[in-house]
Amino acid sequence: MWKRGLNWAAVTLVAVFGLLWLGVVVFAATSTSGWLRIVQAVFSVSLVGWAIRKSTLLIRATT
């Protein structure tokens, strides 16, 4: 029971961090070079993708 709750908390934390990181890269980091912004955007999208994949695995494990 605790492990499942901690897994959901970790997945939520990673997803929120990925979305916040993407927001910072898109809206606030305007002085950085274009290729660095692209790399950081890919990193944040991969974090969100990992969180989506992990959440689907957690949903499948409970059913």
MARMI-520436 format. One record per residue (C-alpha): residue number from 1; y negated, z, x. Coordinates in steps of 0.1 Angstrom, whole numbers, always signed. Example, Ala and Ser with C-alpha at 12.3 -4.5 7.8 and 13.67 -1.06 7.14 Angstrom:
2
<r nr="1" py="+45" pz="+78" px="+123"/>
<r nr="2" py="+11" pz="+71" px="+137"/>
//
This chain:
63
<r nr="1" py="+0" pz="+0" px="+0"/>
<r nr="2" py="-25" pz="+9" px="+27"/>
<r nr="3" py="-15" pz="-20" px="+49"/>
<r nr="4" py="-21" pz="-45" px="+21"/>
<r nr="5" py="-56" pz="-30" px="+14"/>
<r nr="6" py="-65" pz="-31" px="+51"/>
<r nr="7" py="-53" pz="-67" px="+52"/>
<r nr="8" py="-76" pz="-76" px="+23"/>
<r nr="9" py="-105" pz="-57" px="+40"/>
<r nr="10" py="-100" pz="-76" px="+72"/>
<r nr="11" py="-98" pz="-110" px="+55"/>
<r nr="12" py="-130" pz="-102" px="+35"/>
<r nr="13" py="-148" pz="-90" px="+66"/>
<r nr="14" py="-139" pz="-122" px="+85"/>
<r nr="15" py="-150" pz="-144" px="+56"/>
<r nr="16" py="-183" pz="-127" px="+52"/>
<r nr="17" py="-189" pz="-128" px="+89"/>
<r nr="18" py="-181" pz="-165" px="+90"/>
<r nr="19" py="-205" pz="-172" px="+61"/>
<r nr="20" py="-233" pz="-152" px="+77"/>
<r nr="21" py="-228" pz="-169" px="+110"/>
<r nr="22" py="-230" pz="-203" px="+94"/>
<r nr="23" py="-262" pz="-192" px="+77"/>
<r nr="24" py="-278" pz="-181" px="+110"/>
<r nr="25" py="-267" pz="-213" px="+127"/>
<r nr="26" py="-281" pz="-235" px="+100"/>
<r nr="27" py="-313" pz="-217" px="+91"/>
<r nr="28" py="-324" pz="-194" px="+119"/>
<r nr="29" py="-312" pz="-210" px="+151"/>
<r nr="30" py="-335" pz="-240" px="+151"/>
<r nr="31" py="-345" pz="-237" px="+188"/>
<r nr="32" py="-310" pz="-242" px="+201"/>
<r nr="33" py="-296" pz="-276" px="+211"/>
<r nr="34" py="-279" pz="-297" px="+185"/>
<r nr="35" py="-244" pz="-297" px="+202"/>
<r nr="36" py="-245" pz="-259" px="+204"/>
<r nr="37" py="-253" pz="-256" px="+167"/>
<r nr="38" py="-224" pz="-280" px="+159"/>
<r nr="39" py="-200" pz="-259" px="+180"/>
<r nr="40" py="-211" pz="-227" px="+163"/>
<r nr="41" py="-209" pz="-243" px="+129"/>
<r nr="42" py="-173" pz="-254" px="+136"/>
<r nr="43" py="-165" pz="-219" px="+148"/>
<r nr="44" py="-179" pz="-203" px="+116"/>
<r nr="45" py="-161" pz="-229" px="+93"/>
<r nr="46" py="-129" pz="-221" px="+112"/>
<r nr="47" py="-133" pz="-184" px="+105"/>
<r nr="48" py="-138" pz="-191" px="+68"/>
<r nr="49" py="-108" pz="-214" px="+68"/>
<r nr="50" py="-87" pz="-188" px="+84"/>
<r nr="51" py="-98" pz="-163" px="+58"/>
<r nr="52" py="-89" pz="-187" px="+30"/>
<r nr="53" py="-55" pz="-194" px="+45"/>
<r nr="54" py="-48" pz="-157" px="+51"/>
<r nr="55" py="-58" pz="-148" px="+15"/>
<r nr="56" py="-35" pz="-175" px="+1"/>
<r nr="57" py="-7" pz="-160" px="+22"/>
<r nr="58" py="-15" pz="-125" px="+9"/>
<r nr="59" py="-15" pz="-137" px="-27"/>
<r nr="60" py="+19" pz="-154" px="-22"/>
<r nr="61" py="+33" pz="-122" px="-7"/>
<r nr="62" py="+24" pz="-101" px="-37"/>
<r nr="63" py="+39" pz="-125" px="-63"/>
//
